[in-house]
Amino acid sequence: MIRMVKAIVVTGYGINCEMETAHAFKLAGAEAEIVHLGKLFYGEKSLEDYQILAIPGGFSFGDDIGSAKVLANKMKHKIGEQIQKFVREEKLVIGVCNGFQALVKMGVLPGFDKVYTHQLATLTLNASGRFEDRWVYLKPNPKSHCVWTKGLEKTVYLPVRHGEGKFLVNSEGILNRLHMNNQVVLQYSTPGGSVSEKYPLNPNGSVDSIAGLCDESGRVFGLMPHPEAFLYRTNHPRWTREDLPEAGDGRLFFENAVKHAEEHL
């Protein structure tokens, strides 16, 4: 009997990108199940039945207190032990936008020394002081061990849509360690792939133009841009004016994850 990779895509409490995220995993060959977080919180579902956990974008709990702060606290206290076990079992995790904010505020990222409980960074109000809804260029780090971006060499084009995407750390030492470990996976850049601090290329003012991070293992990945929003050429804002490949830039992220999970079933 052939086993399929099972991805759990959580929803509820203001998450709103679950359908696109589940579709991305299905395109990549996985079985994707959208599950309300309440079912995990109260034991109706368990993470142990899945190989991939996805926390999609949205505006959980209305961004009260701060983007994903309430979501991070609820997940940490309700299913924190399940998440720790999930990561220790070398399964895959992705957090996009609000999901990235949750992973950082839970302390799952950056996950130094396999410690996934201590918050060492945050994502806060955009330097522009406003909600940013635009497409951005991203330079992938070829030295990164990130499972999700394996084989990415060229500049990636993806949309952002957030009010609190400015990545900050609480010490220069943490930033240096992120770079030393090659945990900085994606940085905002020019179309040609030169990292840029300038607005609007860097849409939120993130330190070192950081757009995405992984843990030291490369299996836990978080990013502010939305790969699930660019799966087909027709998602591209200039698809009627440019000769584009049928598959959007975001598709490879999910294909990489599913392939990795298949090899470890």
N, C-alpha and C positions, 0 to 999 in steps of 0.2 A: 504494500500500500504506500503510495506516494504522499508524503506529508508536506503540507504547505506552511510557509512562514505565516505566523499570525501576528498582526499588528493591532494594538489597541490604541484607538484615537479617542482621547477623552473629550467630553463636552460638558456643558452646563455652566450656570452662574455667570453668563455673559461671554463665554467662548463662542466665536462665530465663524471659524474657518475649518470646522471639522469635516464638512462634506468634501471640500477641495483636497484636504489632506488625505482623507480616506481614499479618494479617487486616485491620488498620486501613488499610493501604495498598491492599489489594484492594478494600475497601469504597469507597475514594476513586477507584478506577478505574485503579490502577497494576498492573503485573506485579511481584509481590514474590517474591524468592528468598531463602530462608534458607540461608546459607553458613557453614560452620564456618571460624573464623578461621585454622585451620591451612592451609586451601586457599589463603588469601591469603598467608600467611607463606611458603609453599613454592612459590608460582607456579602453582598449579593454576587459580586464578581471579585476575582483575584488576579493580580498581575502574574502569578505563577503560570497561568495558562497561555501566556504570550511570549514572543521573542523580541518584539519591538514596542516601545512605549512612545507615543507622540503626544505632546502638549501643544495644541495649535494656538494661533493668534486669536485676538479678540480684546474685549474690554471687561475682564472678569471683575465682578463686584463693583462695576462702574468706575474702576480705577480709584476708588476711595482710599484715602491715606497715601497711596502711591500705586503706580501700575503693578499689578500682580502681587502686592504685598499681602493682601488678605488671602488670595489663592495659595501663595507660598506657605503661609502659616497653617492654613487648613490642611494642605497636602502633607506638610511636615508632621503635624500632630495626629492626623487621622491615618495616613498610610506611609509615614516616613520609614518605618521598618521594612515594609514591602518594597519600597523604592531602593533602600540600601541593599536588600537581598537581591533584587533584580540586577543591580549594577555589579554586585560581587559575583553573580553568576555569568558575567561577561555578556549580558544581553545589551541591546542597543536602545538609546534614548535620544530623542530630538525635541527641542523646544524652539518654537518659532515665534518671534515678536513677544507677545504676552507670555508665551511658554518659555522663552529665553529669560525673560525677567523673573519668572517663577523659579527656574533652575538656579539662577544666580542668587536670588533672595532666600532660597532654601539652603544654599551652601553646597548644592550638588556640583556646580561649576564655580571655580576652576577645578576643584577636587584634588588639590595637591596631596601627595603621599597617600592617595586612596582614602582621604578623609572627605566625606561628602555631606558634612553637617555644619560646617562653619562658613558664614558669609564673609567673604573677603573683598567683594566688589559690589557695585550696584549699577542700575540703569535709571537715569533721572531725566528731568525736564530738558528738552531740546534747547540748545544754545540760542536758536532763533526765537524762542519763546512762543512758538506756535506748533500746531499739528502739521507734520510733513507728510504729504501724499505725493510721491514722485518715484521715478525709476532711477536706479543708481548703478554705477559700475563697481565691480568688486575684484580685487586682486587676490587669487588664491595663493596660499603658502605651499610651495612644492615640497617643503621639508616636513610638513605636518603629517602626523600619523593618523589623522582623522579618517575614519572608515567612510564617512558620508561624502567626502570630497576626493576620494581616490581617483587619480587620473585627470583631475581638473588642472589644466595648464593655462588656458587662455582666460582673458578677462570675462567675468560673468556679469550678466545684466539682469537685475531683478527689481521688483518694486518694494518700496517701504511705505508704511502707513502707520505712523505712531506719533505720540506726543511726548513720550519719555524714552528715548532711545540712546541717550548720551551715556556711554559706558565710562565708568570711573572706578579706580581702585583706591584703597586707603593708604597705600605706601608705594614709593618708587621701587622698593624691593619686590613687591608682588608683580608689578609691571615687567620688571627685568626678568623675573622667573618665568612669566608667561612666554616671553620671547625666547628665552634660553631653552625652554622645553618645547618650543615650536607648537604651543597651544593656541597661538593666534592663528586662526584658520583663514579668515577673510578680512580684508581691509578695504575701506572705501578708496576709490581710485579714479584716475582719468580714464577715458576710453582706451588709451594705449597701455594701461596697466601701471602707471606711476601712482604710488600712494599719495593721497592729497588730504590735507587738513582743511582746505578751503571749502566754504559753503558756496553752492549747494552740493558739490561733489561729496563732501562729508555732510550729510543732511542734519546731523544732530550735535556735532561737536565732540564726538567720542574721542577719548585720549588715544593717541597714535592711530586714529581712524579705524579703530577696532569695530568690526561688524559681526564677527562670529568667533566663537571659542570652542575648543573641545577639552576634555579632561586628558590626563596623561596617557590613558589607554587608547584614546582616539574613538572610543565607542559612544561617549556621551557628547552631544553636540548641541550648541545653541547659537542662534543668529537672529538679528533683527529683520533683515529682508525676508521676503516670502517666496521660497522656491516652489511651493504648491500653486502659486499664482502665475507661473510661467511654465506650463506643461506642453502647450501647443503653440505653433507659430502665430495663430490667430489671437493669442493673449498679448502679443507684442504690440506696443502702441503704434508702431509704424509698419504693421504687417502688410498693409496694402501698398506700401511704397518701397519696400526693400525685399530682396530675394533672400528668404530665410529658410533654414532647415525645418522640417516638419516638427521635430521635437524641440521644445523650449529648453532653456538653460537649466531650469529647475529639475528636470526629469532625472538627470544623472544622480542627484543626491539620493533619491529614493531607490533607484536601480542598484546603486552601490550597497545600500543598507540591506536590501532584500537578498542580494547575492551573498553578502557576508553571512547573513543569518542562515541562509540555505546551507552554506558550507559547514555550519556549526550545529545543525539540527541533530 
